[in-house]
């Protein structure tokens, strides 16, 4: 098979349709996953998103699995949170999705024993197996059964909602899989007094309205506008293409970073547990750590990426884990993403405190935060060494070598890490004041670009 090593990513397999991916490869991926996970005789779950090639790729993945003697539960059309919910009952699973990527992409996401199956835990073996040539199929008697998990998922998700007062929420699904799950939740929420104003709930893998990536702030423009123009809105919510990430918009139509939403929910969960742990990626604002510690919790920093954070959260029995991209991993959901859970926790908190979302977030917005700045470099490793040499020896420097380097000082900190897939370093700077943040940011950027 042709050399397509570039599609084997840290957390999944992903590439451009007809250039990197085709049905032949989808079949090989199904077989390779079955072989690497020793799944013969077991039952695996398969589901897919709404992209045009997801249905034919799913058929080939299922054929690959059954040719290796694996029984398959076909969950059909699913969001990633729905897939994770269903997959907990089975030995492993494959979801055909390219998440928030543009329409020309597709991909394959894997789960084993309730946790992500990543490059470090087996995708690397799949890559080698496919490149070297698959052996003769193992064969065996198998069965394929279709099963719809949506009602069960929605009923379970709704159990986390405790509000009794009316609320209006504007949700932008970006024509992705969030529209599939939330559209059926709409009448269930109506009975609870919650009105959902829908933006782009129609499934369309060509993403005709905007990119389904809420980290791109351009995609939030219409959501913000609708929130501002609609009377009595409690908050807005933006979802990504496969429905596992969410970004909150306050009642004034203003965006804030997802680490602050994490802080609000973590604070609420810590009420019920003394000395609990939370896991957060190393890019979170210092204000979140301070909030958690005020509640008696312990913060553990993790390398970026759900394949790192989820296992760490499970191992430490954390109440929640999360990353700044809008992935959240609560213990209540088996450390799997569920944007409904996050939405309901925030609504519960608003009702319980009697405060608006902007009032809840404001105390956490006390530092100047640069956001993540990407920079192309000739040599990412050499760039990190150069930065560490300059800053690690400064007075009061607290150096952490987690996914690159993070160095903290009394009034500011920065994180710089390299991309796993391209010659890019990613920089974040936070400081007590805007002027200090800008000074340190520009100083670091000059060093990176020199």
C-alpha positions, 0 to 999 in steps of 0.5 A, a space after each residue: 500500500 502507498 506510503 501515507 505515514 503522514 495520516 497517522 497522528 498522535 491521537 487518531 488517523 486523519 487525512 484528505 479524502 481521495 488523496 490520503 484516504 480511500 475505502 481500501 485503506 478504511 478496510 485495512 484500518 479495520 483489520 489492523 485495529 482488530 489484529 493489534 487489539 487482539 479483538 478476534 471473538 470480541 464485540 466492537 462498536 463502530 459509529 460515524 459522523 455526517 461527512 459524505 465519505 463516512 458511510 462508505 468508510 464505515 462499511 469497509 471498517 466493519 468488513 475489515 473487522 468481521 474478516 478478522 473474526 470480530 463481532 460489530 455493533 453498528 451505532 450508525 450516525 453518532 456524535 463523539 460523546 454519544 459514541 464514547 457513551 455507547 463504547 463503554 459497554 464494549 471492548 473497543 470501538 472505532 468512530 469515523 470522523 475528522 472532527 473539526 477539520 475542513 470538508 475534504 478531510 475524514 479520519 478514524 478515532 479509536 477507543 479501547 477499554 474506555 480510554 483513547 487508543 493513540 499512536 503511543 498505545 497502538 496506532 504506531 503498530 497499525 501503521 507498520 502492519 498496514 505498511 508491511 502488508 496485512 496477513 491473510 484474514 483470520 476469519 471466523 463466524 461473526 455478526 453485525 447488529 445495528 443499535 441506536 443509543 441516542 435515547 439512552 444517552 439523552 436520558 442519562 445526560 439529562 439526569 445532570 440538569 438540576 435547574 427549575 427556572 426558565 432559561 434560553 440558550 443559543 447553540 451553534 452546531 456548525 452543521 456538525 454532529 452536535 445538531 444531531 444529538 441536541 435536536 432531539 434534546 430540544 423537546 426534552 429541555 422544553 419540558 424543563 423550561 429551557 428553550 434552545 435557539 438553534 443555529 445550523 443544526 442541519 447535518 452537512 459535512 460540507 460545512 456550508 455556513 462556517 468551519 465547525 471549529 469554535 477555536 477559530 473566533 471568526 466562527 463565533 460571530 453569528 452566535 455572538 450576534 444572535 445572543 446579543 439580539 435575543 432578549 433574555 438569553 442565559 448563554 450561548 454555546 458553540 460546538 465543533 464538527 463531531 460535537 465533543 468540544 464546546 465554547 461558552 458565550 456569556 449573556 452579553 455575547 462575549 467569548 471567554 477562554 474554555 479554561 475559565 468554564 472548566 474552572 467554574 465547573 471544577 469549583 462546583 464539583 469540588 463542593 462535594 469532595 475534600 482534597 480532590 484532584 483536577 487535571 488540566 493542560 499546561 496552558 490554563 490561566 493561573 486563576 483556575 489553579 488559584 480557584 481550585 486550591 481555594 476550594 481545597 483541590 489539587 491541580 495536576 498539570 498534564 501535557 496537551 491532548 485528550 490521550 494524555 489527560 484522560 488516562 491521567 484523570 482516571 488514574 488519579 480519580 480526578 473529579 474532572 480533567 480538561 484542556 483549553 481547546 474545549 475538551 472536558 473530561 468529568 469523572 461523572 461521564 467516565 472521563 469522556 467528553 459530553 458537552 451537555 454535561 458541561 452546559 447543564 453544570 453551568 446552568 445549574 451554577 447560574 441558577 444556584 448562585 443567582 449570578 449571570 455567566 459574565 458575573 461568574 467568569 469575571 473574577 477569573 479574568 484577572 490576568 492578561 492572557 495572550 492566547 496560543 500563538 503559533 510560529 513556524 521555525 526551522 528547528 523546533 527543538 533548537 528553539 526550545 533549547 534557546 528559550 530555556 537557556 535564556 529564561 530558566 536561569 533567571 531569578 525566581 524561575 520555576 521550570 516545568 518540562 511538561 510538553 515543552 517547557 513552562 516557566 513561572 515567575 512571580 508576576 508572569 509565566 509562559 509555555 512553549 511547546 512544539 507541534 507533533 506534526 509540523 515545524 511549529 512552536 506554540 507560545 502562551 504568555 500570561 501576566 499580572 498586567 496587560 503591559 507586562 504580558 505584551 512586553 514578555 510576549 514580544 520578547 519571546 516572539 523575537 527570540 523564537 523568530 530570530 
